[in-house]
Amino acid sequence: MSERLNDLTQRLHQVGERLRKAQPQAAGVISDEILHQLDQVIDLLREHSGSGYQQGHDWVVQIFIHLPQLNPVIDRDILWFFGGDCLHFLTDEEISLFQQLDEREAEAEARGEDFDRAAEKARLQSGE
């Protein structure tokens, strides 16, 4: 599994943990079906199934549209990864940040250098 895909599945797993932890206090909002769908997305992505990307995209959009009270639980990097309609939930500044990250990652890859996405994101956010 690529490092970026591994990072995404870890972030999705953390979302699942936060939702499960909040489930008793959010009765009726966080359903077992939502958690099951998230688990399916993670499994499909780990299996490198193309449908994992579409299901992940659809799951995120469903949350943002129908359960906006859960939006803070979802890491912004997840929105960027899935793209498409998920980008509507990012600010222009966030989109610019992710574009710069992708460009810097591509440049490092072209030079054959390692790229620490988290460290570079922190540098960009701090204005370096």
N, C-alpha and C positions, 0 to 999 in steps of 0.2 A: 504494500500500500504506500502511495506517495506520502511524503511528509505533510503536504497541504491537506490531503484527504484524511490522513490520520488526525491532524489538528481539528478538522471539521467534525469528524465522528466523536472526538473527545468533547468538543464544545456541545454537540447535540446530546451526548450522554449527560453532561453537566446540566443542561436544560431539563432533561428528564428527571434527574435527581432533585432539582429545585422544585419542579412541578409535583413530584411525589411527596416531597416534604410539605408542600403547601396544600396538598389535596384535602387533608382533614379540615382545614380552616376554610377551604373554598368549595364546600360541598355544592354540587350541582354545576360548578363551573369547569372544574378539571375532571373530566370523565375518564373512566378506564379506557374507553375507546381512543381518546386523544393520546393517552400514554402508549397504548398498543400500536397506534399508527406511527408514533415517533420511534418506537422500538423496531418496527418494520423498516422504516427509512434507514436507521443506523445499520441494521443487518444487511439490507440491500446495497448500501454504499460500501460496506466492508467486503461484500462479495463482488464488488465492481460491476454490479448490475446497472445498466443504463436506466432502468425504471426507477432506481433509487433517487436519481437527480430530479426526475419529474415528480415523484411522490413527495420528495423533500420540499421542493418548490411549492407544491400544492398545499402541503401541511402548514408551511410557514404563512402562506397567503390566507389560508383558512383561519389561523390564529389571529393574524393582524386585522382581518375584516370582522370576524364573528366573535372574537374573544379579546378585544383590545386591552382589557385589564391584565392580560397575560403578556403583553408586548414587552414590558421591561425585563422579563425573564430571558428573552431571546437576544443573544449576542449579535451585535451589528455585523460582525464578520460573516455570520451565517446568511444574512440578507444579501451581502455582496456575493458570496459564493454561489448562491442559487440564482441570482440575477433575475432577469425578466421582470415580472410584476413586483417582485420583492424590492426592486430598486425604488419603487414609488414611496417606500417607507423610510428611505434614507434622505438626509438633508443634502443639499448641494455640496456643502463642506465635506461631508462624509464620503460622497462619491468622488470628489477630488482627491481626498486622502487615499482611498482605495486604488484609484487610477495611478497615482504616483507610486504607491507600493508595487503594483503590478509592473509598472515600467522599470522600476529599480530592480525588481526580481528578474525580469527578462534581461536587463543589462548585465547583472551579475552572472546569470546563467550563460550568456553569450561569451563572457570572459572566463567561464569555467570556475567561477568562485562560488563558495558557499554563501547562502543568504539566510539571515536570521530575520524572518518576517516580523516577529514580535518586537525585537530590538529596533528594527527600522521604523516600525509603526510608532513606537515610543519617541524616537528621534524626530519624526515628522510632526507628531503632536506637540512636542515641546518647542518646535520652531527652529530646530537645528538645520 
